[in-house]
Amino acid sequence: MDILILAILIATGTYMLNAKEQRKRIALLGKYLANYQIEKLMEALTDGYLRALGESTDERRSQIWSLLSTTESQLSEQFSRFAADFAKVDEAHTRVSRLSLPLPFAEQLLPSFTFDMRRALAIHARGIAHVVQNTGHLSPKDRAFMMTAELFLMQHTCHWFCKSKTVATARMLARHQTPHEQLIDAVSAETRNAYLALIKGG
């Protein structure tokens, strides 16, 4: 019985510490995101892509693609500024545990099992800009697919920072029916290589 009580106390203490740390991370990220309309632009863009892909005529699709180009540029510009702002945060507050499950003080106790959120956001900013500039000369449909992947992978990183990799992956599956590995495969090669090097400790 004593062992059971001890186990319950440890589990409760771990949960409370994790919850406290997660609230701090959510507040930190939210503080910087509040200065931008990134979430609103993301929603407008992904909804616009679906609308364009659902059109039956090339003329109507072209009109929607043209209108979305402004939203893409705005999103890229705002996210780049957000990443630059967040880069000013002290590293002590930007380490992300690479462990699948949250562990209190993992960032301090196991620094080799972490990555820097500031670097992750910089990678996502470059990835979004890369698609907007269309340096790969992709068709509008392929660009929409790649941009969606870039945005969803960035969203996964934000959830990972606030909660854990497991929670972030579960949310992506629940909301978009997309596994983490599929997102990584769908982004640009530049994003994929830089992202994998970062989360794997490179």
C-alpha positions, 0 to 999 in steps of 0.5 A, a space after each residue: 500500500 505504501 508503494 502505491 501511495 508513493 507512486 500516486 504522489 509521484 505521478 501527481 507531482 509530475 503532472 502538476 510540474 508538467 502542467 506548470 511548465 506547459 502553461 509558461 510555454 503557452 504564455 510565452 509563445 502566445 505573447 509573441 504570436 499576439 502581435 501578429 495575425 498568423 493563425 488567421 492568415 493560415 486559416 484563410 490560406 488553407 480554406 482558400 486552397 480547398 476552395 480553389 481545388 474544388 473549382 470546376 473551371 481553370 479560369 475560376 481556379 486561376 482567379 482564386 490562386 491569384 487572390 491567395 498570393 497576397 495572403 501567402 506573402 502576408 503570412 510569410 512576412 509576418 511569420 518571418 518577423 515573428 521568428 525574428 522576435 522570438 529569436 530574442 528570447 533567452 535560450 533557457 526558455 526556448 529549449 524543447 525536449 526531444 523525449 516523446 513524453 513530457 518530463 519535468 525539468 528535462 530541458 535542464 537535466 537532459 540538455 543533449 535531448 533538446 533542441 532550440 525552438 528559435 532555430 526551429 521557427 527560423 527553419 519554418 520561416 525559411 520554408 514558408 518563404 521558399 514556397 511563396 517565392 516558388 523557387 522550385 517552379 511548382 504548379 499552383 496545386 503542388 505549391 498549395 500542397 507543399 505550403 499546407 505541409 509547411 504550415 502544418 509542420 510548423 503548427 506541430 512544432 508549436 504544439 511540441 514546444 507547448 506540450 510534447 511531441 506525443 501530444 503534437 502528433 496526436 493533435 495533428 492526426 485528430 485535426 488533419 488526419 496527417 501523421 508527423 512523418 507524412 508532413 516531413 515528407 511533404 515539405 520542401 527538401 530544404 525544410 526537411 533536411 534542416 528540420 530533421 537535423 535539428 530534432 535529431 540533435 544535429 
